[in-house]
Amino acid sequence: MEEYELGIIGAGPTGLFSTFCAGLREIKSITLEGLETTGGQILKFYPVKKVLDVEGIPEIKGVDLANSLLKQAQLFGNKITLNSKVTDIKKDPSGKFILEVNGGDRYLVKAILMCTGIGSLVPAKLDVDGELKYEGVGVHYTVNQTEPFVDKTVAVIGGGDSGFDWANQIVGVAKKIYIVEYLPVLKALERSISDLMSTGKGETILNTAVKEVIGDGKKVTGIKIMNRKDDSIRVLPVDTLIVAIGHKAETNSFKSTTFEVLMNKLKVNEDYQTSVPGIYAAGDLSIFGKKPKVGLLAVGGAEAYEAINNIKKYLNPEASVFGEHSTNIKL
Ligand SMILES: Cc1cc2nc3c(=O)[nH]c(=O)nc-3n(C[C@H](O)[C@H](O)[C@H](O)COP(=O)(O)OP(=O)(O)OC[C@H]3O[C@@H](n4cnc5c(N)ncnc54)[C@H](O)[C@@H]3O)c2cc1C
């Protein structure tokens, strides 16, 4: 079992800044993120919006902020692992914690910092007949490898950034890609749209709802789609589909560990420690005192810094709670 001083759960903005702060305080940490990308809510909910309230940055696009947070988090080489949803937290007889990931892999850590925000972000489903039946054998929610799309006619459901990002990742190997969008307009970046269209393999179908995933029992053979203007229905023959219609949050629950909660958030004390000694929390998921907290990037960042300083002291009681100013560090 790999062993670390600290396990950071979640690589949203708070988890990423915590990773940087852990590096700053020379804490050996691993950051575990359930999704295939870091950036949490920023990348999933507002990648192209402009953020105006990050200290010292007058204006920045969500995706650029997420990229900067990742770059900063990687500064000291602390490990970040994607596609790693923490499914349970167990206590080891030695007093350390075992982090169970995706129901299998395990990591041994001395302390934990929970940065799981509004919960596990999971892809939204179409909620139509046939979808569940062909999940994994024709219905995909993410692109981890291009192999399932080789020489395939693919329908990407959702004409936003994620949809076009997936489409551009597989267009080199796919035969044809339809982008099926519910709205009459595409929401993706112009550059992503033109990248796909310039290959000659892309086609957009707008103002259209998916009604059913059709198959022969073993594989997908098409989708039933409805034109929202005249309600006409037709079958679009496709071999596979990628559903990219956004994400929703699911509350985390861990079989072996329970926390004190208030207003659905983990209660922390002035050291950012939860009701479980050795487990800390920062960002959108935590609450101190009884007053509701505003979920903001800057708030999560400040909490991350404070939590890491307290964790340093927890890990090494000789250490000072206050670290050096970063300006003193030579890179
Ligand atoms: C539309 C919108 C616009 C916003 N605009 C602004 C703004 O302009 N300014 C501002 O300051 N704030 C804004 N916010 C709020 C800001 O995005 C949040 O405060 C911030 O994302 C909180 O960061 P976080 O890291 O605590 O949580 P999150 O961003 O929610 O990240 C949590 C991460 O943890 C991961 N995770 C959860 N459970 C697990 C698990 N069991 N195992 C592994 N990983 C897990 C999730 O996949 C996710 O990546 C906005 C939010 C929204 C939705």
PDBQT file of the ligand as one rigid body, heavy atoms in Angstrom, charges set to zero:
ROOT
HETATM    1  C1  LIG A 401     -21.938  28.582 -11.902  1.00  0.00    +0.000 C 
HETATM    2  C2  LIG A 401     -20.989  28.919 -10.805  1.00  0.00    +0.000 A 
HETATM    3  C3  LIG A 401     -20.301  30.115 -10.852  1.00  0.00    +0.000 A 
HETATM    4  C4  LIG A 401     -19.414  30.455  -9.822  1.00  0.00    +0.000 A 
HETATM    5  N1  LIG A 401     -18.744  31.647  -9.890  1.00  0.00    +0.000 NA
HETATM    6  C5  LIG A 401     -17.855  31.959  -8.916  1.00  0.00    +0.000 A 
HETATM    7  C6  LIG A 401     -17.137  33.193  -8.956  1.00  0.00    +0.000 A 
HETATM    8  O1  LIG A 401     -17.287  33.990  -9.894  1.00  0.00    +0.000 OA
HETATM    9  N2  LIG A 401     -16.274  33.460  -7.942  1.00  0.00    +0.000 N 
HETATM   10  C7  LIG A 401     -16.063  32.599  -6.898  1.00  0.00    +0.000 A 
HETATM   11  O2  LIG A 401     -15.260  32.896  -6.024  1.00  0.00    +0.000 OA
HETATM   12  N3  LIG A 401     -16.755  31.420  -6.823  1.00  0.00    +0.000 NA
HETATM   13  C8  LIG A 401     -17.634  31.088  -7.799  1.00  0.00    +0.000 A 
HETATM   14  N4  LIG A 401     -18.331  29.907  -7.709  1.00  0.00    +0.000 N 
HETATM   15  C9  LIG A 401     -18.130  29.040  -6.530  1.00  0.00    +0.000 C 
HETATM   16  C10 LIG A 401     -16.809  28.264  -6.624  1.00  0.00    +0.000 C 
HETATM   17  O3  LIG A 401     -16.706  27.592  -7.876  1.00  0.00    +0.000 OA
HETATM   18  C11 LIG A 401     -16.742  27.263  -5.467  1.00  0.00    +0.000 C 
HETATM   19  O4  LIG A 401     -16.725  27.999  -4.258  1.00  0.00    +0.000 OA
HETATM   20  C12 LIG A 401     -15.481  26.415  -5.582  1.00  0.00    +0.000 C 
HETATM   21  O5  LIG A 401     -15.493  25.631  -6.740  1.00  0.00    +0.000 OA
HETATM   22  C13 LIG A 401     -15.344  25.492  -4.360  1.00  0.00    +0.000 C 
HETATM   23  O6  LIG A 401     -14.185  24.740  -4.543  1.00  0.00    +0.000 OA
HETATM   24  P1  LIG A 401     -13.995  23.339  -3.819  1.00  0.00    +0.000 P 
HETATM   25  O7  LIG A 401     -12.675  22.818  -4.291  1.00  0.00    +0.000 OA
HETATM   26  O8  LIG A 401     -14.224  23.519  -2.363  1.00  0.00    +0.000 OA
HETATM   27  O9  LIG A 401     -15.169  22.404  -4.368  1.00  0.00    +0.000 OA
HETATM   28  P2  LIG A 401     -15.512  21.881  -5.843  1.00  0.00    +0.000 P 
HETATM   29  O10 LIG A 401     -15.215  22.909  -6.866  1.00  0.00    +0.000 OA
HETATM   30  O11 LIG A 401     -16.904  21.364  -5.742  1.00  0.00    +0.000 OA
HETATM   31  O12 LIG A 401     -14.500  20.680  -6.062  1.00  0.00    +0.000 OA
HETATM   32  C14 LIG A 401     -14.619  19.481  -5.337  1.00  0.00    +0.000 C 
HETATM   33  C15 LIG A 401     -13.890  18.384  -6.088  1.00  0.00    +0.000 C 
HETATM   34  O13 LIG A 401     -13.889  17.208  -5.286  1.00  0.00    +0.000 OA
HETATM   35  C16 LIG A 401     -14.144  16.086  -6.102  1.00  0.00    +0.000 C 
HETATM   36  N5  LIG A 401     -14.721  15.033  -5.259  1.00  0.00    +0.000 N 
HETATM   37  C17 LIG A 401     -15.889  15.049  -4.591  1.00  0.00    +0.000 A 
HETATM   38  N6  LIG A 401     -16.059  13.908  -3.904  1.00  0.00    +0.000 NA
HETATM   39  C18 LIG A 401     -14.947  13.157  -4.150  1.00  0.00    +0.000 A 
HETATM   40  C19 LIG A 401     -14.535  11.861  -3.737  1.00  0.00    +0.000 A 
HETATM   41  N7  LIG A 401     -15.288  11.090  -2.928  1.00  0.00    +0.000 N 
HETATM   42  N8  LIG A 401     -13.348  11.385  -4.176  1.00  0.00    +0.000 NA
HETATM   43  C20 LIG A 401     -12.556  12.135  -5.006  1.00  0.00    +0.000 A 
HETATM   44  N9  LIG A 401     -12.914  13.358  -5.452  1.00  0.00    +0.000 NA
HETATM   45  C21 LIG A 401     -14.097  13.858  -5.014  1.00  0.00    +0.000 A 
HETATM   46  C22 LIG A 401     -15.141  16.617  -7.132  1.00  0.00    +0.000 C 
HETATM   47  O14 LIG A 401     -15.142  15.784  -8.297  1.00  0.00    +0.000 OA
HETATM   48  C23 LIG A 401     -14.558  18.004  -7.407  1.00  0.00    +0.000 C 
HETATM   49  O15 LIG A 401     -13.595  17.987  -8.431  1.00  0.00    +0.000 OA
HETATM   50  C24 LIG A 401     -19.219  29.557  -8.718  1.00  0.00    +0.000 A 
HETATM   51  C25 LIG A 401     -19.901  28.336  -8.686  1.00  0.00    +0.000 A 
HETATM   52  C26 LIG A 401     -20.790  28.006  -9.716  1.00  0.00    +0.000 A 
HETATM   53  C27 LIG A 401     -21.513  26.684  -9.666  1.00  0.00    +0.000 C 
ENDROOT
TORSDOF 0
